[in-house]
Amino acid sequence: MFQPDRRSVLRGAAAAFLTGAVARAATREPHPADVMTQPVRDFGPHAPPAFVPDPDILSLDPSFGDLVFKNGNIERVWTGGGWLEGPTWVSEGRFLLLSDTVRSTQYRFLPDENLMTTYRKESFNSNGNTVDPQGRILTCEHGLRRVIRWEQDGTCTVLADRFEGQGLNSPNDIIVNPADGSILFTDPAYGDCLAEGHPDAPGGHANREGKLRWNIGTEATTQFGTAKRQADHTFRIDGQSGRLEAVLSEAQVPGPNGLCLSPDFKTLYVISTAPDPGLTGPAGDRKIRAFDMVNGRPQNGRVLCDMTLEGQQLVPDGMKADVFGNLWCGASGPYGLCGVFCYSPAGKLLGRIRLPHGVSNLTFGGLKRNELYMCAAGTLYRVMLNTQGAALC
C-alpha cells in the first residue's frame, strides 16, 4: 500500500488551500480604494481609473440618490494652496474665483484648460467672494477688515469698513439677496490673527496681553484695517442707500460664518462655527440656524441642525443651497467623517461626500452649475452632481 511522505501531504494541503482561496476570492465582491481603506485612495494625477459609483459619495437617505450623478467621481483638480476659501463661479469669464487667506492671494481656476492662475497678487487676506446681478465681484478682506466691490471700469469701491464708529472685525462670507439687491455678510473675528489677517492693537480683545506685534509684515501701516475688534455681527448693506445695518447679533448667531439664502429667498441660513479670537460674547456652537426673511431682514431664528454624525459634532464653515432647497455644507472634524454634508430644507442629513480633509467652503460652478467645487485646506476638489446651485455664483 502506498504511503505518501510528509512533503507530498504538505504539497497537497497547500494546493487545496490555494484552490479554496482562489475560489473564495472569485466569489468575494471587490472593494475599490476609498478614504478609509488601506492603502488609502489616491486622488492624485497617477491614481488608477476611477470606480463608479464613487465609494466616497455616501447616501444616508434614498432621496440623496436623485441629487448625485451616478457616473460622477470626486476629482482633485488642484493642490498647492495655503488655506482656500470663498469659491465663486464667475459666469462672464467662465472661471472659478477663490481666495487663499493665508497667502493673501486670489486665484482663478480655468476648467477648460485645467489651469490655476493668480488673479490678484495681494488680496489683503481675502476670504468670501460673490458676484452681484451686474457681474461685479464683491470680496471680504480680513487684512483691511472691509467689504469691497470691483467696478466694471476696474476701480474699487469700499462698501463697508466701520459700524457705529468702530472698525469691522474680519468680514467672512458674503451673499447678494436678488429679492431687493441688498448685501448680507458675516463679521466674526476669525481673521484677527497672524495667519489670516492681523491681531488687534495691544489691549484689544484679540491681543489682550499686547505681546503680538500686530502691525508688522507690510510696507505701510495703512495696509492694516482697524486696530480693535468689536462684537460679532451679521450685517446688511441696503441695495439702494448703501446703509450698513446689523441684522443679527452675536447672541442670535455666535461666531457667524457661512451664509446662504433658500431658492425662494424666504429663508436665510447662517452657520455658527467655533470660538473666534478675542471672544466678546457667546462662543460658536457648530450649528446651522434658519431665519425667516421679513422685509429683507432675518427674523424668527431656530436651529436647523447641529452637524452631528456618528456621535461626533463636526465643524461647519461655508455652505450653498441647490435649486431644491438642500444645503451643501463644508464639514471639518475626525478623519473619515469630514468632507461635505447635504441637508434637506427640514434639516435632515441626506448624504455626504467623504474627503481626506475638512472642507472650508464650496460652491456650484460649471456652465450648468452642476459641478460642486470644494475647498479643503490647500486643495481643490470637484464632483459632478444631478442638481444645480440656486445662487448667482
C-alpha positions as CSV (number, residue, x, y, z in Angstrom):
1,M,0.0,0.0,0.0
2,F,1.3,3.4,-1.0
3,Q,2.2,5.7,1.9
4,P,2.7,9.3,0.9
5,D,5.6,11.1,2.5
6,R,5.3,14.2,4.6
7,R,6.2,16.6,1.7
8,S,3.6,15.1,-0.5
9,V,0.9,15.7,2.1
10,L,2.0,19.3,2.6
11,R,2.1,19.9,-1.1
12,G,-1.4,18.5,-1.4
13,A,-2.7,20.6,1.5
14,A,-1.2,23.7,0.1
15,A,-2.7,23.1,-3.3
16,A,-6.1,22.5,-1.7
17,F,-5.8,25.7,0.4
18,L,-4.8,27.8,-2.7
19,T,-7.6,26.3,-4.7
20,G,-10.1,27.3,-2.0
21,A,-8.6,30.8,-1.6
22,V,-8.9,31.4,-5.3
23,A,-12.5,30.2,-5.2
24,R,-13.3,32.5,-2.2
25,A,-11.6,35.4,-3.9
26,A,-13.6,34.8,-7.1
27,T,-16.9,35.0,-5.1
28,R,-15.9,38.0,-2.9
29,E,-17.3,41.3,-4.1
30,P,-14.3,43.7,-5.0
31,H,-14.0,46.9,-3.0
32,P,-12.3,49.9,-4.6
33,A,-10.0,52.0,-2.6
34,D,-11.6,54.8,-0.7
35,V,-10.7,57.3,2.1
36,M,-10.9,54.6,4.7
37,T,-9.1,51.7,3.0
38,Q,-5.5,50.6,3.3
39,P,-3.9,51.6,1.1
40,V,-5.9,54.8,1.1
41,R,-7.5,56.2,-2.1
42,D,-5.2,58.1,-4.3
43,F,-6.7,61.3,-5.7
44,G,-3.5,62.4,-7.4
45,P,-2.6,62.5,-11.1
46,H,-1.3,58.9,-11.1
47,A,-4.4,57.5,-9.5
48,P,-5.9,54.3,-11.1
49,P,-9.0,54.6,-13.2
50,A,-12.0,55.8,-11.1
51,F,-14.6,53.4,-9.9
52,V,-18.4,54.1,-10.2
53,P,-20.4,54.7,-8.2
54,D,-17.8,56.7,-6.2
55,P,-17.1,54.9,-2.9
56,D,-16.7,58.2,-1.1
57,I,-20.2,59.5,-2.0
58,L,-22.3,58.1,0.7
59,S,-26.1,58.1,0.7
60,L,-27.9,58.3,4.1
61,D,-31.4,58.7,2.6
62,P,-32.9,57.4,-0.7
63,S,-33.5,61.0,-1.9
64,F,-29.8,61.7,-2.0
65,G,-29.5,59.3,-5.0
66,D,-31.5,61.7,-7.1
67,L,-29.0,64.5,-6.3
68,V,-25.8,62.8,-7.3
69,F,-24.7,61.8,-10.8
70,K,-24.2,58.0,-10.7
71,N,-21.2,58.1,-13.0
72,G,-19.6,61.1,-11.3
73,N,-16.3,60.8,-9.5
74,I,-14.6,63.1,-7.0
75,E,-11.6,64.7,-8.7
76,R,-8.7,66.6,-7.1
77,V,-8.3,69.4,-9.6
78,W,-5.5,71.4,-7.9
79,T,-3.3,71.4,-4.8
80,G,-0.6,73.6,-3.5
81,G,-2.5,76.4,-1.8
82,G,-2.4,77.6,1.8
83,W,-6.0,77.8,3.0
84,L,-8.5,78.1,0.3
85,E,-11.8,79.9,0.8
86,G,-14.5,81.8,-0.9
87,P,-15.0,79.8,-4.2
88,T,-17.2,81.8,-6.6
89,W,-18.2,81.0,-10.1
90,V,-17.8,84.0,-12.4
91,S,-20.2,83.3,-15.3
92,E,-18.9,86.0,-17.7
93,G,-15.4,84.8,-17.5
94,R,-16.3,81.1,-17.1
95,F,-13.8,80.6,-14.3
96,L,-13.8,79.9,-10.6
97,L,-12.5,82.6,-8.3
98,L,-11.2,81.6,-4.9
99,S,-9.2,83.2,-2.0
100,D,-6.1,81.9,-0.2
101,T,-6.5,83.6,3.2
102,V,-3.0,82.5,4.4
103,R,-1.1,83.6,1.3
104,S,-3.2,86.7,0.8
105,T,-3.8,85.9,-2.8
106,Q,-6.8,85.3,-5.1
107,Y,-6.7,82.6,-7.7
108,R,-8.6,81.9,-10.9
109,F,-9.2,78.3,-11.9
110,L,-9.9,77.8,-15.6
111,P,-11.7,74.4,-16.0
112,D,-11.4,74.2,-19.8
113,E,-7.6,74.4,-19.5
114,N,-7.4,72.7,-16.1
115,L,-5.2,75.6,-15.1
116,M,-4.9,77.7,-11.9
117,T,-3.6,81.2,-12.3
118,T,-3.1,84.2,-9.9
119,Y,-6.0,86.6,-10.1
120,R,-5.0,89.2,-7.5
121,K,-1.5,89.0,-6.2
122,E,-2.2,90.9,-2.9
123,S,-5.7,90.4,-1.7
124,F,-5.3,91.6,1.9
125,N,-6.2,88.1,3.2
126,S,-9.4,88.0,1.3
127,N,-12.0,85.4,2.3
128,G,-15.6,85.3,1.0
129,N,-16.4,86.3,-2.6
130,T,-19.6,86.7,-4.5
131,V,-21.0,88.3,-7.7
132,D,-23.9,90.7,-7.9
133,P,-26.5,90.8,-10.7
134,Q,-24.4,93.3,-12.7
135,G,-21.5,90.8,-12.7
136,R,-19.3,92.8,-10.3
137,I,-17.2,90.9,-7.8
138,L,-17.7,91.5,-4.1
139,T,-14.9,90.5,-1.6
140,C,-14.5,90.3,2.1
141,E,-10.9,91.2,3.3
142,H,-9.6,90.1,6.6
143,G,-6.4,92.2,6.5
144,L,-8.1,95.6,5.8
145,R,-11.3,94.4,7.7
146,R,-13.6,95.6,5.0
147,V,-16.0,94.7,2.2
148,I,-15.2,95.9,-1.3
149,R,-16.7,95.8,-4.8
150,W,-14.8,95.8,-8.0
151,E,-16.5,98.1,-10.6
152,Q,-16.6,97.3,-14.2
153,D,-14.0,100.0,-15.0
154,G,-11.5,98.4,-12.6
155,T,-11.9,100.8,-9.7
156,C,-12.6,99.5,-6.2
157,T,-15.5,100.7,-4.0
158,V,-15.4,100.2,-0.2
159,L,-18.9,99.1,0.8
160,A,-18.3,98.7,4.5
161,D,-15.4,99.1,6.9
162,R,-17.0,100.7,10.0
163,F,-20.1,100.3,12.1
164,E,-21.2,102.8,14.7
165,G,-17.8,104.4,14.7
166,Q,-15.9,101.2,15.2
167,G,-14.0,99.2,12.6
168,L,-15.2,95.8,11.5
169,N,-13.6,92.5,12.7
170,S,-12.8,90.4,9.6
171,P,-15.7,90.1,7.2
172,N,-16.0,86.4,6.3
173,D,-18.8,85.3,3.9
174,I,-21.0,87.4,1.7
175,I,-24.1,87.0,-0.5
176,V,-26.4,89.2,-2.5
177,N,-30.2,89.0,-2.0
178,P,-31.7,89.2,-5.5
179,A,-35.1,90.0,-4.0
180,D,-34.1,93.5,-3.0
181,G,-30.5,93.9,-4.1
182,S,-29.2,94.0,-0.6
183,I,-25.9,92.5,0.5
184,L,-25.5,90.3,3.6
185,F,-22.2,89.4,5.2
186,T,-20.9,87.9,8.4
187,D,-18.3,89.6,10.6
188,P,-16.7,87.3,13.1
189,A,-13.0,87.7,14.2
190,Y,-11.6,84.5,12.7
191,G,-9.2,86.7,10.6
192,D,-8.0,88.7,13.6
193,C,-4.9,86.6,13.9
194,L,-1.3,86.4,12.4
195,A,-2.1,83.7,9.8
196,E,-5.2,85.1,8.1
197,G,-5.0,88.9,8.8
198,H,-3.7,90.7,11.8
199,P,-4.3,90.7,15.5
200,D,-5.7,93.7,17.4
201,A,-3.5,96.5,18.6
202,P,-2.2,95.9,22.2
203,G,-5.1,95.8,24.6
204,G,-7.7,94.8,22.0
205,H,-9.8,91.7,22.6
206,A,-7.7,89.8,20.0
207,N,-4.4,90.9,21.6
208,R,-5.2,91.4,25.3
209,E,-1.7,91.0,26.6
210,G,-0.3,93.1,23.9
211,K,2.6,90.7,23.1
212,L,1.7,90.2,19.5
213,R,3.3,92.8,17.1
214,W,0.1,93.5,15.2
215,N,1.4,96.0,12.6
216,I,4.4,94.3,11.1
217,G,4.7,92.5,7.8
218,T,3.6,95.1,5.3
219,E,5.2,98.1,3.7
220,A,2.8,100.6,5.1
221,T,0.6,100.6,8.2
222,T,-2.2,101.9,6.0
223,Q,-2.5,98.4,4.7
224,F,-4.0,97.3,8.1
225,G,-7.6,97.6,9.0
226,T,-8.9,98.8,12.3
227,A,-7.0,98.3,15.4
228,K,-9.5,96.7,17.7
229,R,-12.3,94.2,17.1
230,Q,-15.9,94.7,18.3
231,A,-18.8,92.3,18.9
232,D,-19.6,89.8,16.1
233,H,-22.5,90.6,13.8
234,T,-24.2,89.6,10.7
235,F,-24.7,92.8,8.5
236,R,-27.0,94.0,5.8
237,I,-26.0,96.7,3.2
238,D,-29.0,98.3,1.7
239,G,-29.1,97.9,-2.1
240,Q,-30.3,101.5,-2.7
241,S,-28.8,103.7,0.0
242,G,-25.8,101.6,0.9
243,R,-26.6,101.9,4.6
244,L,-25.0,99.4,6.9
245,E,-27.2,97.7,9.4
246,A,-26.6,94.9,11.9
247,V,-29.4,92.4,11.5
248,L,-28.1,89.6,13.7
249,S,-26.2,90.0,17.0
250,E,-23.7,87.5,18.4
251,A,-26.3,86.4,20.8
252,Q,-28.5,85.3,17.9
253,V,-25.6,83.7,15.9
254,P,-22.4,83.4,17.9
255,G,-19.3,83.1,15.7
256,P,-21.2,83.7,12.4
257,N,-19.5,82.2,9.4
258,G,-21.1,80.9,6.2
259,L,-24.5,82.1,5.0
260,C,-26.9,81.5,2.1
261,L,-30.5,82.0,1.0
262,S,-33.1,79.5,0.1
263,P,-34.0,79.4,-3.6
264,D,-37.2,81.5,-3.0
265,F,-35.2,84.0,-0.9
266,K,-37.6,83.5,2.0
267,T,-35.1,81.8,4.4
268,L,-31.7,82.8,5.5
269,Y,-29.3,80.2,6.8
270,V,-26.3,81.2,8.9
271,I,-23.6,79.0,10.3
272,S,-22.2,79.3,13.8
273,T,-18.7,77.8,13.7
274,A,-16.4,78.0,16.7
275,P,-15.0,80.4,19.3
276,D,-13.1,83.2,17.5
277,P,-10.1,85.3,18.6
278,G,-10.8,87.8,21.4
279,L,-14.2,86.3,22.1
280,T,-16.6,89.1,23.3
281,G,-19.8,87.1,23.8
282,P,-21.2,83.5,23.3
283,A,-18.9,81.0,21.6
284,G,-19.7,79.5,18.3
285,D,-21.7,76.3,18.8
286,R,-21.2,74.4,15.4
287,K,-24.9,74.7,14.4
288,I,-26.7,75.9,11.3
289,R,-29.6,78.4,12.1
290,A,-32.5,79.3,9.9
291,F,-34.3,82.7,9.8
292,D,-37.5,83.9,8.0
293,M,-36.7,86.8,5.8
294,V,-39.2,89.6,6.5
295,N,-38.8,92.9,4.7
296,G,-35.3,91.8,3.7
297,R,-34.2,91.1,7.3
298,P,-33.9,87.8,9.2
299,Q,-36.4,87.0,12.0
300,N,-37.7,84.0,13.9
301,G,-34.4,82.2,14.3
302,R,-34.2,78.5,15.0
303,V,-31.6,75.7,14.9
304,L,-31.8,73.7,11.7
305,C,-29.2,71.1,12.5
306,D,-26.2,70.5,14.8
307,M,-23.7,68.8,12.4
308,T,-23.6,65.6,14.4
309,L,-22.6,62.3,12.7
310,E,-21.9,59.0,14.5
311,G,-21.8,60.8,17.8
312,Q,-19.3,63.5,16.7
313,Q,-20.2,67.1,16.2
314,L,-18.3,68.4,13.2
315,V,-17.3,72.0,12.5
316,P,-19.3,73.7,9.7
317,D,-17.9,76.6,7.7
318,G,-19.3,77.5,4.3
319,M,-22.5,76.3,2.5
320,K,-24.6,76.7,-0.6
321,A,-28.2,75.8,-1.4
322,D,-29.2,73.9,-4.5
323,V,-32.4,74.5,-6.6
324,F,-34.3,72.0,-4.5
325,G,-33.5,73.9,-1.3
326,N,-31.0,71.4,0.0
327,L,-28.0,72.7,1.9
328,W,-24.5,71.6,0.9
329,C,-22.2,72.4,3.8
330,G,-18.4,72.0,4.4
331,A,-17.5,70.0,7.5
332,S,-14.3,69.6,9.3
333,G,-13.6,67.0,12.1
334,P,-12.4,63.4,12.6
335,Y,-10.8,61.6,9.6
336,G,-13.4,59.6,7.8
337,L,-16.3,61.9,8.8
338,C,-15.1,65.2,7.3
339,G,-16.0,66.5,3.9
340,V,-19.4,67.8,2.7
341,F,-22.8,67.2,4.4
342,C,-26.0,67.6,2.4
343,Y,-29.1,68.6,4.4
344,S,-32.8,68.8,3.4
345,P,-34.6,72.1,3.9
346,A,-36.1,70.4,7.1
347,G,-32.6,69.7,8.4
348,K,-32.3,66.0,7.7
349,L,-28.9,64.7,6.7
350,L,-29.4,63.1,3.3
351,G,-25.9,62.1,2.4
352,R,-22.3,63.2,2.4
353,I,-19.1,63.4,0.4
354,R,-16.1,61.9,2.3
355,L,-12.8,63.6,1.7
356,P,-9.3,63.2,3.3
357,H,-9.5,66.8,4.5
358,G,-12.1,69.0,6.2
359,V,-13.9,71.4,3.8
360,S,-13.8,75.1,4.5
361,N,-16.1,76.3,1.7
362,L,-17.8,75.2,-1.5
363,T,-19.8,76.4,-4.5
364,F,-21.6,75.3,-7.6
365,G,-19.9,76.0,-10.8
366,G,-19.5,75.0,-14.4
367,L,-21.7,76.1,-17.3
368,K,-24.7,74.2,-16.0
369,R,-23.9,75.0,-12.3
370,N,-24.0,71.3,-11.6
371,E,-20.3,70.9,-10.6
372,L,-19.6,71.2,-6.8
373,Y,-16.2,72.8,-6.1
374,M,-14.9,72.1,-2.6
375,C,-12.0,73.9,-0.9
376,A,-10.2,71.5,1.5
377,A,-7.2,73.1,3.2
378,G,-4.8,73.8,0.2
379,T,-6.6,71.5,-2.2
380,L,-9.5,72.0,-4.6
381,Y,-11.8,69.1,-5.3
382,R,-14.7,68.8,-7.8
383,V,-17.6,66.4,-8.3
384,M,-20.4,66.5,-10.9
385,L,-24.0,66.3,-9.5
386,N,-27.5,65.9,-10.7
387,T,-28.6,69.2,-9.1
388,Q,-27.7,72.8,-9.6
389,G,-26.8,75.7,-7.4
390,A,-29.6,78.1,-6.6
391,A,-27.5,81.3,-6.2
392,L,-25.9,83.5,-8.8
393,C,-22.5,82.0,-8.1
